[in-house]
Amino acid sequence: MTERWWEVFARRPNAVAGGALVAVMLSAALMGIVYTPYDPIAIDFHHRLSAPSTAHWLGTDEWGRDVISRVLSGAVVSVGIAAMTSLIATSIGALIGAACGFYGRWLDRIVMAVMDALLAFPSLIMALAVVTVFGAGPYTPVLALSIAYLPSVVRVVRAAVLGVRHRDFVDASTIMGNSRAFTLFRHVLPNTLAPVIVLATSIFGWALLAESALSFLGLGVPPPAASWGGMLADSRVYFEDAPWLALAPGFALSISLLGINLFGDALRDYFDPRMKHL
């Protein structure tokens, strides 16, 4: 009897550990939307730089704001931007890459020339350039990071489409009188989902780290909104006297990236035919 996908995943330690850490990350983001112990942007000068206590489990920052509330609120911003970036870059990149690989000719040559030009710049440098042009704002990081990671998706999907467009089932669809667009969306694209899913997971982790880097440099979501990178940047001045300001968002970011990487490795192993027997 064929094993279900969750039964296969349950045998892989990286899938279990990664899935648990990703679940914690998503739960923190959901909790940041629904409930936080304190208002994450409320200023309280009477409790500036308070050490962790029963009232404030992770202490307070230089403005008296509760750190755990800001970590939860920052999860909404950082995880939300990473998720939107992964979704936008993957969906648009998949459509562009599929069209290039399936139709080819002048469309393929022009689009791939543009993608190759974009790939000449490191992703973070490209994102910095876009943010510089459009200015810091709540949606600018999503736009910047989506543009930065779009070429990678286009190239991966194009390569996958080139590998399946001459398969028998594609020829059969054409012989049956189906349009090329129908064949592309009904038969070709579904057979490229495996690498797209793995790449989308990777982009999620890359975007989470890149968003934190942009916020650390002051180019992310403007204050007083919380983000993990922004919290790390604000904690530099007070690290000797209040190390919890850096440890809380740093630990949250590290655990999230570890979980995403472990889960992404498990997805790669699951979809790789060479790993089926392991």
Buried (B, 14 or more C-beta within 10 A) or exposed (E): EEEEEEEBBEEBEBBBBBBEBBEBBBEBBBBBEEEBEBEBBEEBEEBBBBEBEEEBBBBBBBBBBBBBBBBBBBBBBBBBBBBBBBBBBBBBBBBBBBBBBBBBEEEBEEBBEEBEEBBEBEBBEBBBBBBEEEEBBEEBBBBBBBBBBBBBBBBBBBEBBBEBBEEEEBEEBBEEEBEEEEBBBEBBBEBBBBBBBBBBBBBBBBBBBBBBBBBBBEBBBBEBBBBBBBBBBBBEEBEEEBBBBBBBBBEBBEBBBBBBBBBBBBBBBBBEEEEEEE
